[in-house]
Amino acid sequence: MELYLDTANLEEIREIAAWGVLSGVTTNPTLLAKAFLDRGVKPTGEDLRAHLRAICEAVGGPVSAEVTALEAPAMVEEGRRLAAIHPHIVVKLPTTEEGLKACKALSFEGIRVNMTLIFSANQALLAARAGAAYVSPFLGRVDDISWDGGELLREIVEMIAVQDLPVKVIAASIRHPRHVTEAALLGADIATLPHAVFKALLKHPLTDIGLKRFTEDWEKVKP
């Protein structure tokens, strides 16, 4: 399972990329806005394009950039502009009627599409049939409404395997490290994680205790 970072913060991306484990990045309008507002900056269109290019260069892999339009023709035009920013850009579309129409048009042109806001296996099936390269079920938000995000992921992964659909499953809305373990065990192709969850994957108190003990013992005998 590949690991993506769900952020538009360049410092976070460069930090995790330096670990050698980062395969891609997912963004959305909220994350992009936050990356600028946290610095007190109101970006221009060129600022946003330059920021996305910088993300692509930092990660060296797929970067999902989401449209803001709500109707298919406008989604298609915006998707084309996003895809032109950098070869790593994947156009992110909402799983709606208009999103499906735009997905079909963009994928026909050879533009990779990530269909987001998926909360059912049937939505994932429709997205795959419309030509999506990626489908993004939201585990955490499903858990929030007292259903089982892991069960949703299991259904989608199994359905895609049975139907032999050429689409990758991105486990999204990851809230904690256990979600990452579940996604890997259930066969997700990708998990996209917030920065805090990515950092938490590495931490364990016994690792810290063991390292401290090894260091202290070596200090007693080192030449």
N, C-alpha and C positions, 0 to 999 in steps of 0.2 A: 504494500500500500504506500503510495506516495504521500508526502506531507506538504501541504500548502499553508501559507500564512494568510489569515483573513484580516487585512489591514491596508491602509494607504500611507502608513508612516514609514518614511524611508529609513530612519534610524533603526526601527524595529526590523525591517527587512534586511538591512545590511548586517545587523547583529546575528540573526538566525542563519542567513546565507553563509556567514563565516564558519558556522558549525559543520558545513558540508552535507547537510541533510535536507535542504530546502529545494523542492522541485517546482514550485509555482506560487502564485499569489492570487487571491480573489479580493476584489474591491466592490464597493457599491457607492451610490451617491452620498449616503450618510458618512461612510468612512473617508471618502475624498474631501467632503466638506470639513470634517473634523481635522484632517491633516493640515488644512489651511487656517481654520478658525482657532486651533490651539496655538497658532503663531500670531494670531491677530491680523491675518491677511485675508482680504477679499480677492479671490483670484480672477484673472481674465481667462478667456478661452484658451489663449496660448499658454498661460501658466498651467492650466489643467493638462493640456497636451504634453507640455514639457515634463510635468510631474509623472505622467503615465510612461513616457519614454524612459525617464530615469528609473522607474520601478522595473521596467522590462530589462534594462541593462544590468540592474543590480541582481535580479534573480536568475536571468538567463533561461527562463522557462515560461510556460503559459501564464498570462496575466488577464484575468477576467475584468472587463470594464463594462459597466452597465449603462444601458440607455435610460433616458428620462422621459422620452416620448411615450404616449399611451395608445396611439393608433398606428396600425401596421405600416402605412407608407412612410410616416415620419420615423418610425423605428428603423426601417430599412435604410433610410438616408443617414440617420445618426449612426447606425451600425457600420455603414461603409466608411464614414469619417473616422470612427474609432479604429477600425481595422487598418486604416491607412497610416495610423500613428507609428506602428511598429509591427514587425512580423509575429511577435509573441502575443499580440493582443487577441483575446477571445471575447466575442461580443456576448454580453450577458443580457438575457431577455426574461421578462416575467412569464409565468405559465398561465396565459390567458388566451382567449380566442385571437386577439390581435397579435399576441406574442407568437402563437403558433404560425400564423400567416407570415410574420416577419422571419421566423426561423426557417420556414420552407424557402423563402426567397433568398435569404442570405446564404444558407447552406448550399443552395443550387449554384451560387456564385463562387463557392469554394471557401467561404468565410466560416470559421469555426464558431459555434454557438454553444453557450452554457445556459440551459433553461433553469431558472431559479424559482424559489418560492413553491417548491413541490411538497405536497402534503399527502399524496396518495399514490399508490402503484399505477392507477389508471392515468393520472396526470403524467407520470414518468413514461408510460407507454405512448401516450399521444405525443409527447416531446420527442421521443426516439423516432417515431414514425414521421415526424415533421423534419427530421434530419439533424437533430441536435447531436453535437459531439460529446456533450456532458449533460447530465441531469443532477440537480442538487436538492435532495431531500433534506428537510430541516429537522434534525433530531430534537434539539432542545425545545423548539417551539411546540413540537408535538407533545413532548413530555409535559410542557406547561399546561396543556389542556387535559391532563390526566389520561392520555393515551400512552402508547409505548413507541418512542422513536426508534428503538432497536428493532421492533417488530416491523415497522414501516420499512426500514432499511433492508431487513431480511427479505421481505416480499419483493422489493424492487430488484435486489441483486439476483434473487432466484428467478424472477420473471425474465430478466434480461438474458440470463444464462440459458433458460429453457427455450426462449424465442430466438436466441442467437442474434441479438440486436447489436449493431456496431456503435455502442455508446458507452462512455465511462460514467461511473457513479461517484459523485463527490458527496461525502457525508459532511453536511454543513450544520450551522447552528450548534457547534460543539461547545459544551459548557464546562467540561471537566475532563481530567485524564481518563476516567473510566469510559467515557464516550469514545475516546480514541481506541482503547483496547477492544471495545465492542465492535467498532467499525471495522477494525482489522480482522477480528474473528469472523465477522459476518461477510467478509469478502468485498468490502468497498474498494474501489480502485484508488481513491484519494480521500483524505480527510483534510479539511481546511480549518485551521485553528486560530483563535485569537492569540495575541502575543503572550498573555499571562498563562494560558493553558500550555502553549508550546514550552515555556520556561518550566512549568510545573512537571512536565514529562520527565525532566532530568533529575528533579530533586527527590532525594530520599534521606531521611535522618540517619539511617544505618550507613549509607555511603559517607556522609559527613563524619560520623563517629569513627568509621574505619580509617578514613584518610588522616584524621587527626591523630589516631593512635599510631599508624605507620610512621607519620612524620616525627612524632615525639620519640618513638623507639629508635629511629635512625639517628636523631640528634644525639643520643647517648653514646653512639659508637662510631659515627662517621669520622673519617680521617681529618 
